[in-house]
């Protein structure tokens, strides 16, 4: 089994930056892709960015050029968020994909004030 713990959320003014971290434990050898999703109040959870074990990345159009996903090792994924906007306010979730299923973290709240 894989467990995920996110950190790095908080309150920031528009235009500011935050870095989210996600640490995996357990059967990390089974992890393929890892990614970040977010869910704003009253909205569906959406993909923000993901990265494969080979380093290929994918971003939502709304964050391209502002957010960067990185995976320095098999068990860690970061999301560097720059030029934050109020509409980026959401709970951000880390997700790990294994060959059998997807595993979610507990989420970390990001609030961007205008």
C-alpha positions as CSV (number, residue, x, y, z in Angstrom):
1,X,0.0,0.0,0.0
2,X,1.0,3.6,-0.6
3,X,0.3,6.5,1.8
4,X,0.6,10.2,0.8
5,X,1.2,13.2,3.0
6,X,0.9,16.7,1.5
7,X,2.3,19.9,3.0
8,X,2.9,23.5,2.1
9,X,-0.5,25.0,1.7
10,X,-1.5,28.3,3.3
11,X,-2.6,31.9,2.8
12,X,-0.9,34.0,0.2
13,X,-1.7,37.3,-1.6
14,X,-2.4,37.4,-5.3
15,X,0.8,37.4,-7.2
16,X,2.6,35.4,-4.6
17,X,4.1,31.9,-4.6
18,X,3.8,28.7,-2.7
19,X,5.4,25.3,-3.0
20,X,3.4,22.1,-2.2
21,X,5.2,18.9,-1.3
22,X,3.9,15.4,-1.3
23,X,5.8,12.5,0.3
24,X,4.9,8.9,-0.4
25,X,5.6,6.0,1.9
26,X,4.9,2.3,1.8
27,X,5.1,0.4,-1.5
28,X,6.7,3.3,-3.4
29,X,8.1,0.9,-6.0
30,X,4.6,0.4,-7.3
31,X,4.0,4.1,-8.1
32,X,3.9,5.1,-11.7
33,X,2.7,8.6,-12.2
34,X,2.1,11.2,-9.5
35,X,0.1,14.4,-9.8
36,X,-1.7,17.3,-8.2
37,X,-5.4,17.9,-8.3
38,X,-7.5,20.6,-6.7
39,X,-11.1,21.2,-5.7
40,X,-12.6,24.6,-5.1
41,X,-15.8,25.1,-3.1
42,X,-18.8,24.0,-5.1
43,X,-16.7,22.6,-8.0
44,X,-15.5,19.2,-9.2
45,X,-12.0,18.0,-8.5
46,X,-9.7,18.8,-11.4
47,X,-6.2,17.9,-12.6
48,X,-3.6,20.6,-12.0
49,X,-0.5,18.8,-13.2
50,X,0.9,15.3,-13.3
51,X,4.3,13.7,-14.0
52,X,5.2,10.2,-15.1
53,X,8.0,8.1,-13.7
54,X,9.9,9.0,-16.9
55,X,9.5,12.7,-16.2
56,X,6.8,13.6,-18.8
57,X,4.6,16.3,-17.5
58,X,1.0,17.5,-18.2
59,X,-0.6,20.7,-17.0
60,X,-4.1,22.2,-17.0
61,X,-4.3,25.2,-19.3
62,X,-5.2,27.4,-16.4
63,X,-1.9,26.9,-14.7
64,X,0.5,26.6,-17.7
65,X,3.4,29.0,-17.3
66,X,2.7,29.6,-13.6
67,X,2.9,26.2,-12.0
68,X,5.7,23.6,-12.2
69,X,5.6,20.0,-11.1
70,X,8.8,18.2,-10.2
71,X,9.6,14.7,-9.0
72,X,13.1,14.6,-7.6
73,X,12.8,10.9,-6.5
74,X,10.4,8.1,-6.6
75,X,8.6,9.1,-3.4
76,X,8.4,12.9,-3.6
77,X,6.5,15.3,-5.8
78,X,6.5,19.1,-5.6
79,X,4.2,21.7,-7.1
80,X,5.8,25.2,-7.4
81,X,3.0,27.7,-7.8
82,X,3.9,31.2,-8.9
83,X,1.8,34.2,-9.9
84,X,-1.1,32.9,-7.8
85,X,-4.6,34.2,-8.5
86,X,-7.7,34.2,-6.3
87,X,-9.2,31.6,-8.6
88,X,-6.4,29.2,-7.6
89,X,-8.0,29.0,-4.1
90,X,-8.8,25.3,-3.5
91,X,-7.9,22.2,-1.5
92,X,-4.9,20.6,-3.4
93,X,-4.6,16.9,-3.4
94,X,-1.7,14.7,-4.3
95,X,-2.4,11.5,-6.2
96,X,-0.2,8.5,-6.9
97,X,-1.1,6.0,-9.6
98,X,-0.1,2.4,-9.2
99,X,-0.8,-0.4,-11.6
100,X,-3.9,-1.3,-9.5
101,X,-5.4,1.9,-8.3
102,X,-5.0,5.6,-7.5
103,X,-4.1,6.7,-4.0
104,X,-5.1,10.2,-2.7
105,X,-3.5,12.3,0.0
106,X,-5.6,14.1,2.6
107,X,-5.3,17.5,0.9
108,X,-3.8,20.9,1.8
109,X,-5.7,24.2,1.6
110,X,-4.4,27.0,-0.6
111,X,-6.1,30.4,-0.2
112,X,-5.1,33.3,-2.4
113,X,-6.4,36.7,-1.3
114,X,-7.0,39.5,-3.7
